Amino acid sequence: MPESGGAMTRLLITRGLPAAGKTTFARTLQPTVTRVNRDDLRRMLHGARLYTPDAEAQVTRAQRACVETLLRSHTDVIVDDTNLPDAAVRAWARLAGRLRAGFEVRDFTGVGVEECLRRDAHRPEADRVGERGIRRMHDLYLAGRSLPLPVPPIGPAEGGLA
């Protein structure tokens, strides 16, 4: 709970393919919830989406530091990335638990791959992920799985308030 005795600070994350509507949803929560997004950080830190191992490690460190700092200051945060790997969801849940923040997942995995491709094609060119990238993510994380994706179990050693 915040020191002021108000409502519990929340960490929300989105989960879904590129162009599924995650950022559109997150922007509806602003300004009452602060949005932290990897694509925005990539552009801010490097001027473009480099996707090199070193650049991605920097983005990850900057994102985690930003989210942690905001949660420590009792600011609600939404991380509107794909968050498709279970490990990503567990990492955010652990951070929320460690900081005694609520944790919520907004799932967009029910938005079909064809719809995501259609939406992506209408984005400005610099913002497009492209068919190959979207299909690769779909095949890797969603194909053949029951949707929406279940939130992976977070055991006492992995998260919660311990």
CYANA upper distance limits for C-alpha pairs under 8 A (distance plus 0.5 A):
  1 MET  CA      5 GLY  CA      6.91
  1 MET  CA      6 GLY  CA      7.40
  1 MET  CA      7 ALA  CA      7.00
  1 MET  CA      8 MET  CA      5.13
  1 MET  CA      9 THR  CA      7.21
  1 MET  CA    100 ARG  CA      7.32
  1 MET  CA    101 ALA  CA      7.80
  2 PRO  CA      6 GLY  CA      6.46
  2 PRO  CA      7 ALA  CA      7.46
  2 PRO  CA      8 MET  CA      6.67
  2 PRO  CA      9 THR  CA      7.25
  2 PRO  CA     74 HIS  CA      6.41
  8 MET  CA    100 ARG  CA      8.47
  8 MET  CA    101 ALA  CA      6.61
  8 MET  CA    102 GLY  CA      6.87
  9 THR  CA     71 LEU  CA      7.23
  9 THR  CA     74 HIS  CA      5.95
  9 THR  CA     75 THR  CA      6.70
  9 THR  CA     76 ASP  CA      5.88
  9 THR  CA    100 ARG  CA      8.35
  9 THR  CA    101 ALA  CA      5.45
  9 THR  CA    102 GLY  CA      6.57
 10 ARG  CA     71 LEU  CA      8.15
 10 ARG  CA     75 THR  CA      8.10
 10 ARG  CA     76 ASP  CA      5.35
 10 ARG  CA     77 VAL  CA      6.91
 10 ARG  CA     96 ALA  CA      8.21
 10 ARG  CA    101 ALA  CA      5.61
 10 ARG  CA    102 GLY  CA      4.88
 10 ARG  CA    103 PHE  CA      6.31
 10 ARG  CA    104 GLU  CA      8.00
 11 LEU  CA     71 LEU  CA      8.07
 11 LEU  CA     76 ASP  CA      6.52
 11 LEU  CA     77 VAL  CA      5.53
 11 LEU  CA     78 ILE  CA      6.42
 11 LEU  CA     79 VAL  CA      8.24
 11 LEU  CA     92 TRP  CA      8.49
 11 LEU  CA     96 ALA  CA      6.81
 11 LEU  CA    101 ALA  CA      6.93
 11 LEU  CA    102 GLY  CA      6.45
 11 LEU  CA    103 PHE  CA      5.46
 11 LEU  CA    104 GLU  CA      6.91
 12 LEU  CA     76 ASP  CA      8.40
 12 LEU  CA     77 VAL  CA      6.63
 12 LEU  CA     78 ILE  CA      5.02
 12 LEU  CA     79 VAL  CA      6.80
 12 LEU  CA    103 PHE  CA      6.31
 12 LEU  CA    104 GLU  CA      5.19
 12 LEU  CA    105 VAL  CA      6.29
 12 LEU  CA    106 ARG  CA      7.72
 13 ILE  CA     78 ILE  CA      5.90
 13 ILE  CA     79 VAL  CA      5.19
 13 ILE  CA     80 ASP  CA      6.29
 13 ILE  CA     81 ASP  CA      7.87
 13 ILE  CA     83 ASN  CA      8.04
 13 ILE  CA     89 VAL  CA      8.49
 13 ILE  CA     92 TRP  CA      8.44
 13 ILE  CA    104 GLU  CA      6.90
 13 ILE  CA    105 VAL  CA      5.53
 13 ILE  CA    106 ARG  CA      6.67
 14 THR  CA     22 LYS  CA      6.49
 14 THR  CA     78 ILE  CA      8.10
 14 THR  CA     79 VAL  CA      6.94
 14 THR  CA     80 ASP  CA      5.46
 14 THR  CA     81 ASP  CA      6.61
 14 THR  CA     82 THR  CA      7.05
 14 THR  CA     83 ASN  CA      7.15
 14 THR  CA    105 VAL  CA      6.23
 14 THR  CA    106 ARG  CA      5.22
 14 THR  CA    107 ASP  CA      6.34
 14 THR  CA    108 PHE  CA      7.58
 15 ARG  CA     22 LYS  CA      7.88
 15 ARG  CA     80 ASP  CA      8.06
 15 ARG  CA     81 ASP  CA      7.27
 15 ARG  CA     82 THR  CA      5.43
 15 ARG  CA     83 ASN  CA      5.47
 15 ARG  CA     84 LEU  CA      6.28
 15 ARG  CA    105 VAL  CA      7.53
 15 ARG  CA    106 ARG  CA      6.77
 15 ARG  CA    107 ASP  CA      5.39
 15 ARG  CA    108 PHE  CA      6.14
 15 ARG  CA    109 THR  CA      7.00
 16 GLY  CA     20 ALA  CA      6.63
 16 GLY  CA     22 LYS  CA      7.64
 16 GLY  CA     81 ASP  CA      8.35
 16 GLY  CA     82 THR  CA      5.46
 16 GLY  CA     83 ASN  CA      7.45
 16 GLY  CA     84 LEU  CA      6.82
 16 GLY  CA    107 ASP  CA      6.86
 16 GLY  CA    108 PHE  CA      5.11
 16 GLY  CA    109 THR  CA      4.96
 16 GLY  CA    110 GLY  CA      8.40
 16 GLY  CA    111 VAL  CA      8.22
 17 LEU  CA     82 THR  CA      6.30
 17 LEU  CA     84 LEU  CA      8.26
 17 LEU  CA    108 PHE  CA      7.91
 17 LEU  CA    109 THR  CA      7.06
 17 LEU  CA    111 VAL  CA      8.36
 17 LEU  CA    113 VAL  CA      8.07
 17 LEU  CA    116 CYS  CA      7.55
 17 LEU  CA    134 ILE  CA      7.14
 17 LEU  CA    137 MET  CA      7.49
 17 LEU  CA    138 HIS  CA      7.45
 18 PRO  CA     22 LYS  CA      8.49
 18 PRO  CA     82 THR  CA      7.08
 18 PRO  CA    116 CYS  CA      7.10
 18 PRO  CA    120 ASP  CA      7.99
 18 PRO  CA    129 VAL  CA      7.50
 18 PRO  CA    134 ILE  CA      6.95
 19 ALA  CA    116 CYS  CA      5.42
 19 ALA  CA    117 LEU  CA      7.85
 19 ALA  CA    119 ARG  CA      6.30
 19 ALA  CA    120 ASP  CA      6.00
 20 ALA  CA    108 PHE  CA      6.59
 20 ALA  CA    109 THR  CA      8.03
 20 ALA  CA    111 VAL  CA      6.22
 20 ALA  CA    112 GLY  CA      8.46
 20 ALA  CA    115 GLU  CA      8.19
 20 ALA  CA    116 CYS  CA      5.95
 20 ALA  CA    119 ARG  CA      8.37
 21 GLY  CA     25 PHE  CA      6.60
 21 GLY  CA    108 PHE  CA      7.65
 22 LYS  CA     26 ALA  CA      6.68
 22 LYS  CA     80 ASP  CA      6.20
 22 LYS  CA     81 ASP  CA      7.76
 22 LYS  CA     82 THR  CA      8.43
 22 LYS  CA    108 PHE  CA      7.35
 23 THR  CA     27 ARG  CA      6.53
 23 THR  CA     80 ASP  CA      6.14
 23 THR  CA     81 ASP  CA      8.33
 24 THR  CA     28 THR  CA      7.22
 25 PHE  CA     29 LEU  CA      7.63
 26 ALA  CA     30 GLN  CA      7.49
 26 ALA  CA     35 ARG  CA      7.22
 26 ALA  CA     78 ILE  CA      7.18
 26 ALA  CA     80 ASP  CA      6.87
 27 ARG  CA     35 ARG  CA      7.91
 29 LEU  CA     33 VAL  CA      6.00
 29 LEU  CA     34 THR  CA      8.43
 30 GLN  CA     34 THR  CA      6.67
 30 GLN  CA     35 ARG  CA      7.60
 32 THR  CA     76 ASP  CA      7.95
 33 VAL  CA     75 THR  CA      7.71
 33 VAL  CA     76 ASP  CA      5.49
 33 VAL  CA     77 VAL  CA      5.83
 33 VAL  CA     78 ILE  CA      7.04
 34 THR  CA     75 THR  CA      7.66
 34 THR  CA     76 ASP  CA      6.65
 34 THR  CA     77 VAL  CA      5.20
 34 THR  CA     78 ILE  CA      6.64
 35 ARG  CA     77 VAL  CA      6.36
 35 ARG  CA     78 ILE  CA      5.46
 35 ARG  CA     79 VAL  CA      6.58
 35 ARG  CA     80 ASP  CA      7.64
 36 VAL  CA     40 ASP  CA      8.32
 36 VAL  CA     41 LEU  CA      8.49
 36 VAL  CA     63 GLN  CA      7.54
 36 VAL  CA     66 CYS  CA      8.21
 36 VAL  CA     67 VAL  CA      7.63
 36 VAL  CA     77 VAL  CA      7.62
 36 VAL  CA     78 ILE  CA      6.73
 36 VAL  CA     79 VAL  CA      5.54
 36 VAL  CA     80 ASP  CA      7.31
 37 ASN  CA     41 LEU  CA      6.84
 37 ASN  CA     63 GLN  CA      8.12
 37 ASN  CA     79 VAL  CA      6.26
 37 ASN  CA     80 ASP  CA      6.14
 37 ASN  CA     81 ASP  CA      6.56
 38 ARG  CA     42 ARG  CA      6.54
 38 ARG  CA     59 VAL  CA      7.16
 38 ARG  CA     60 THR  CA      8.25
 38 ARG  CA     63 GLN  CA      7.45
 38 ARG  CA     81 ASP  CA      7.04
 39 ASP  CA     43 ARG  CA      6.90
 39 ASP  CA     49 ARG  CA      7.47
 40 ASP  CA     44 MET  CA      6.61
 41 LEU  CA     45 LEU  CA      6.34
 41 LEU  CA     59 VAL  CA      6.80
 41 LEU  CA     62 ALA  CA      8.25
 41 LEU  CA     63 GLN  CA      7.90
 42 ARG  CA     46 HIS  CA      6.18
 42 ARG  CA     47 GLY  CA      7.34
 42 ARG  CA     48 ALA  CA      6.58
 42 ARG  CA     49 ARG  CA      5.90
 42 ARG  CA     50 LEU  CA      7.95
 42 ARG  CA     55 ALA  CA      8.40
 42 ARG  CA     56 GLU  CA      8.49
 42 ARG  CA     59 VAL  CA      6.76
 43 ARG  CA     47 GLY  CA      4.78
 43 ARG  CA     48 ALA  CA      5.09
 43 ARG  CA     49 ARG  CA      6.67
 44 MET  CA     48 ALA  CA      8.35
 45 LEU  CA     59 VAL  CA      8.07
 46 HIS  CA     50 LEU  CA      7.87
 46 HIS  CA     55 ALA  CA      8.23
 50 LEU  CA     55 ALA  CA      7.08
 50 LEU  CA     56 GLU  CA      8.35
 51 TYR  CA     55 ALA  CA      6.79
 51 TYR  CA     56 GLU  CA      6.29
 52 THR  CA     56 GLU  CA      6.48
 53 PRO  CA     57 ALA  CA      6.61
 54 ASP  CA     58 GLN  CA      6.84
 55 ALA  CA     59 VAL  CA      6.76
 56 GLU  CA     60 THR  CA      6.60
 57 ALA  CA     61 ARG  CA      6.71
 58 GLN  CA     62 ALA  CA      6.58
 59 VAL  CA     63 GLN  CA      6.45
 60 THR  CA     64 ARG  CA      6.60
 61 ARG  CA     65 ALA  CA      6.57
 62 ALA  CA     66 CYS  CA      6.52
 63 GLN  CA     67 VAL  CA      6.61
 64 ARG  CA     68 GLU  CA      6.44
 65 ALA  CA     69 THR  CA      6.49
 66 CYS  CA     70 LEU  CA      6.68
 67 VAL  CA     71 LEU  CA      6.61
 67 VAL  CA     77 VAL  CA      7.37
 68 GLU  CA     72 ARG  CA      6.56
 68 GLU  CA     95 LEU  CA      7.99
 69 THR  CA     73 SER  CA      6.84
 70 LEU  CA     74 HIS  CA      6.98
 70 LEU  CA     75 THR  CA      5.73
 70 LEU  CA     76 ASP  CA      7.91
 70 LEU  CA     77 VAL  CA      7.65
 71 LEU  CA     75 THR  CA      5.67
 71 LEU  CA     76 ASP  CA      7.02
 71 LEU  CA     77 VAL  CA      7.56
 71 LEU  CA     99 LEU  CA      7.68
 71 LEU  CA    101 ALA  CA      7.77
 72 ARG  CA     99 LEU  CA      7.43
 83 ASN  CA     88 ALA  CA      6.10
 83 ASN  CA     89 VAL  CA      6.70
 84 LEU  CA     88 ALA  CA      7.57
 84 LEU  CA     89 VAL  CA      8.09
 84 LEU  CA    141 TYR  CA      6.81
 85 PRO  CA     89 VAL  CA      7.39
 85 PRO  CA    141 TYR  CA      7.39
 86 ASP  CA     90 ARG  CA      6.71
 86 ASP  CA    151 VAL  CA      8.17
 86 ASP  CA    152 PRO  CA      6.49
 87 ALA  CA     91 ALA  CA      6.56
 88 ALA  CA     92 TRP  CA      6.89
 89 VAL  CA     93 ALA  CA      6.66
 89 VAL  CA    151 VAL  CA      7.94
 89 VAL  CA    152 PRO  CA      7.80
 90 ARG  CA     94 ARG  CA      6.55
 90 ARG  CA    152 PRO  CA      7.47
 90 ARG  CA    153 PRO  CA      8.38
 90 ARG  CA    154 ILE  CA      6.84
 90 ARG  CA    158 GLU  CA      7.78
 90 ARG  CA    159 GLY  CA      7.97
 91 ALA  CA     95 LEU  CA      6.81
 92 TRP  CA     96 ALA  CA      6.71
 93 ALA  CA     97 GLY  CA      6.56
 93 ALA  CA    103 PHE  CA      6.76
 93 ALA  CA    154 ILE  CA      7.95
 93 ALA  CA    159 GLY  CA      6.48
 93 ALA  CA    160 GLY  CA      7.86
 94 ARG  CA     98 ARG  CA      6.51
 94 ARG  CA    154 ILE  CA      8.42
 94 ARG  CA    158 GLU  CA      6.43
 94 ARG  CA    159 GLY  CA      4.51
 94 ARG  CA    160 GLY  CA      7.02
 95 LEU  CA     99 LEU  CA      6.77
 95 LEU  CA    159 GLY  CA      7.93
 96 ALA  CA    100 ARG  CA      6.40
 96 ALA  CA    101 ALA  CA      5.29
 96 ALA  CA    102 GLY  CA      6.88
 96 ALA  CA    103 PHE  CA      6.61
 96 ALA  CA    159 GLY  CA      8.37
 96 ALA  CA    160 GLY  CA      8.26
 97 GLY  CA    101 ALA  CA      6.50
 97 GLY  CA    102 GLY  CA      7.92
 97 GLY  CA    103 PHE  CA      8.29
 97 GLY  CA    159 GLY  CA      5.91
 97 GLY  CA    160 GLY  CA      4.92
 97 GLY  CA    161 LEU  CA      5.19
 97 GLY  CA    162 ALA  CA      7.83
 98 ARG  CA    159 GLY  CA      7.56
 98 ARG  CA    160 GLY  CA      7.57
 98 ARG  CA    161 LEU  CA      6.36
 98 ARG  CA    162 ALA  CA      7.55
 99 LEU  CA    161 LEU  CA      8.36
100 ARG  CA    161 LEU  CA      6.60
105 VAL  CA    151 VAL  CA      8.07
107 ASP  CA    148 PRO  CA      6.98
107 ASP  CA    149 LEU  CA      7.84
108 PHE  CA    148 PRO  CA      7.86
109 THR  CA    142 LEU  CA      8.08
109 THR  CA    147 LEU  CA      6.90
109 THR  CA    148 PRO  CA      5.96
109 THR  CA    149 LEU  CA      7.19
110 GLY  CA    147 LEU  CA      6.48
110 GLY  CA    148 PRO  CA      6.14
111 VAL  CA    115 GLU  CA      7.20
111 VAL  CA    116 CYS  CA      7.47
112 GLY  CA    116 CYS  CA      6.85
113 VAL  CA    117 LEU  CA      6.66
113 VAL  CA    134 ILE  CA      7.88
113 VAL  CA    135 ARG  CA      7.61
113 VAL  CA    138 HIS  CA      7.47
114 GLU  CA    118 ARG  CA      6.71
115 GLU  CA    119 ARG  CA      6.70
116 CYS  CA    120 ASP  CA      6.45
116 CYS  CA    134 ILE  CA      8.22
117 LEU  CA    121 ALA  CA      6.68
117 LEU  CA    130 GLY  CA      7.92
117 LEU  CA    131 GLU  CA      6.63
117 LEU  CA    134 ILE  CA      7.68
118 ARG  CA    122 HIS  CA      7.32
119 ARG  CA    123 ARG  CA      7.29
120 ASP  CA    128 ARG  CA      6.13
120 ASP  CA    129 VAL  CA      7.27
120 ASP  CA    130 GLY  CA      7.34
121 ALA  CA    128 ARG  CA      7.35
121 ALA  CA    130 GLY  CA      7.93
123 ARG  CA    127 ASP  CA      6.58
123 ARG  CA    128 ARG  CA      6.35
124 PRO  CA    128 ARG  CA      7.03
129 VAL  CA    133 GLY  CA      6.50
129 VAL  CA    134 ILE  CA      7.21
130 GLY  CA    134 ILE  CA      6.81
131 GLU  CA    135 ARG  CA      6.45
132 ARG  CA    136 ARG  CA      6.51
133 GLY  CA    137 MET  CA      6.77
134 ILE  CA    138 HIS  CA      6.65
135 ARG  CA    139 ASP  CA      6.52
136 ARG  CA    140 LEU  CA      6.53
137 MET  CA    141 TYR  CA      6.38
137 MET  CA    142 LEU  CA      8.00
138 HIS  CA    142 LEU  CA      5.45
138 HIS  CA    143 ALA  CA      6.35
139 ASP  CA    143 ALA  CA      5.43
141 TYR  CA    145 ARG  CA      8.46
142 LEU  CA    146 SER  CA      8.47
142 LEU  CA    147 LEU  CA      8.25
142 LEU  CA    149 LEU  CA      8.41
145 ARG  CA    149 LEU  CA      7.93
154 ILE  CA    158 GLU  CA      6.09
154 ILE  CA    159 GLY  CA      6.17
154 ILE  CA    160 GLY  CA      7.80
155 GLY  CA    159 GLY  CA      6.66
155 GLY  CA    160 GLY  CA      8.00
156 PRO  CA    160 GLY  CA      6.55
156 PRO  CA    162 ALA  CA      7.05
157 ALA  CA    162 ALA  CA      8.00
